[in-house]
Amino acid sequence: MSCCRKNREALNKSQILSVTASPAAAASPGRKRSVAYLGKGTILVAGPRSGRAYAFSPNEPEQSVDSQDVAALLRTGIFVIRR
């Protein structure tokens, strides 16, 4: 039971960011790009094109993101592309 409580508390402490895709932000579906989060807290982001959920934190700031979602994440100013 304690692990469920910890997960619930972590979700309550995290931020949820809503990003939207611009019509011109088309990319090849299924391809991945490495994106890094620059923020200081935990954040949950819903990819506007793929519908995938991405969780970032200072402990895990970098992950592969569907290329369709990259442009919208970058527009927030709290993500950068890693090469």
SULLINPE-V941821 format. One record per residue. N is the residue number from 1. SS is DSSP state (@ for helix, = for strand, . for the rest). PHI is phi in radians with two decimals (999 if undefined). PSI is psi in whole degrees, -180 to 180 (999 if undefined). Layout:
<<N | SS | PHI | PSI> <N | SS | PHI | PSI>>
//
This chain:
<<1 | . | 999 | -34> <2 | @ | -1.14 | -32> <3 | @ | -1.18 | -36> <4 | @ | -1.14 | -40> <5 | @ | -1.11 | -42> <6 | @ | -1.10 | -44> <7 | @ | -1.11 | -41> <8 | @ | -1.14 | -42> <9 | @ | -1.13 | -39> <10 | @ | -1.11 | -41> <11 | @ | -1.16 | -39> <12 | @ | -1.14 | -31> <13 | @ | -1.46 | -16> <14 | . | -1.43 | 159> <15 | = | -1.69 | 149> <16 | = | -2.01 | 122> <17 | = | -1.88 | 130> <18 | = | -1.82 | 122> <19 | . | -2.09 | 150> <20 | . | -2.10 | 149> <21 | . | -1.63 | 143> <22 | . | -1.50 | 152> <23 | . | -1.00 | -29> <24 | . | -1.46 | -5> <25 | . | -1.52 | 48> <26 | . | -1.47 | 141> <27 | . | -2.52 | 172> <28 | . | -1.24 | 121> <29 | . | -1.12 | 144> <30 | . | 1.56 | -22> <31 | . | -1.32 | 150> <32 | = | -2.03 | 148> <33 | = | -2.29 | 145> <34 | = | -1.47 | 123> <35 | = | -2.16 | 139> <36 | = | -2.03 | 139> <37 | = | -1.58 | 133> <38 | . | -1.75 | -4> <39 | . | -1.33 | 175> <40 | . | -1.83 | -15> <41 | . | -1.93 | -180> <42 | . | -1.46 | 141> <43 | = | -2.46 | 143> <44 | = | -2.04 | 124> <45 | = | -2.13 | 133> <46 | = | -1.67 | 123> <47 | . | -1.15 | 123> <48 | . | -1.21 | -26> <49 | . | -1.69 | -46> <50 | . | -1.49 | -26> <51 | . | 1.41 | 2> <52 | . | -1.33 | 150> <53 | = | -1.72 | 133> <54 | = | -2.12 | 129> <55 | = | -1.92 | 124> <56 | = | -2.09 | 150> <57 | . | -2.66 | 167> <58 | . | -1.05 | -29> <59 | . | -1.35 | -28> <60 | . | -2.33 | 72> <61 | . | -1.42 | -13> <62 | = | -2.12 | 137> <63 | = | -2.79 | 167> <64 | = | -1.43 | 132> <65 | = | -2.15 | 142> <66 | = | -0.97 | 132> <67 | @ | -1.03 | -24> <68 | @ | -1.17 | -24> <69 | @ | -1.69 | -13> <70 | @ | -1.05 | -49> <71 | @ | -1.01 | -42> <72 | @ | -1.15 | -40> <73 | @ | -1.14 | -42> <74 | @ | -1.11 | -34> <75 | @ | -1.12 | -20> <76 | . | -1.25 | -22> <77 | . | 1.46 | 1> <78 | . | -1.98 | 12> <79 | = | -2.31 | 149> <80 | = | -2.34 | 156> <81 | = | -1.50 | 135> <82 | = | -1.81 | 140> <83 | . | -1.77 | 999>>
//
